[in-house]
């Protein structure tokens, strides 16, 4: 059956409608169009959002397609409930022991969506300051009876609890240039100790980053994945809803200062141009002025996002072939986006190669 619509264009219209619950969407999809659109949603890890938009807007699809949409939403709801239940246990232990930690990404990002159960869920990430790290590790081993995998190569240990993978970070993000890394690490530790923030998630107070620190962390995480292996729309949506939630609730001059200090101000502008143009964040809610050159770079960003899928999963290869392809993507993207963060990318290339080699060999 032939397509009667531009699938990519309709996909973005549905995604914007899911995030902001406004804007017109298509009124009918045939089976082939639905399958193509839903495959794209899976690659970008936004299946539940797209499914919700289809159902809420009464888009005409056949019964099988409707059942797949409903199943995607229910699956996400169940996983969200399961993660929230396990999060209660983990954070309660840390809170009771007065551990200095913050949960970031994941469920914290989901909190800012209009419907948190529609944000696709992955691992749970939390950071513990150096002086509390090994005490926290031992507490979790003793209280939860988990085996902690101690990965000293990159930035976190990990363990599985109640079927959920947890990443216990001793470093939130990896930078190439050591001065950028030091500045960011100090920013996070100072933020955690001097500006403690709490969100009530699943009947428990969860410690989180301040708005500025959270914005920088979400942005840097997605841009790092873009450089190294590819990034999906889920992470761009996270940044969009975060900026929307915190609009006029943080110091824009201070954010700009921090972005310059870590070498990623230009990259932030390009990312902003993309989420304004394609994700639908109102331009006035982005903290800085955007220009034509930013939108030109954003078109390149869009092309790579659609090509690679979330974390490069659209490549559909595994093993050594996957490692080689990831290395190829990393080199290509680092060269392509070099202008946006030159000093950090220069140092990041050998560092990421070293990390990959250490992990595989």
Secondary structure, DSSP 8 states (H G I E B T S, - for coil): ----S-HHHHHHHHHHHHHHS-S---SB--HHHHHHHHHHHHHTT-HHHHHHHHHHTT-B--HHHHHHHHHHHHHHHHHHHHHHHHHHHHHHHHHHTT--EEEESHHHHHHTSSSGGGS----EEEEE-HHHHHHHHHHHHHHH----B---SSSEEEEEETTEEEEEESSS---SSHHHHHHHHHHHHHHHHHS-EEEEETTEEEEE--HHHHHHHHHHHHHHHHHHT---HHHHHHHHHHHHHTTTSS-HHHHHHHHHHTT-HHHHHHHHHHIIIII---GGGSSS---HHHHHHHHHHHHHHHHH-GGGGGG---HHHHHHHHHHHHHHHHHHTGGGSHHHHHHHHHHHHHHHHHHH-
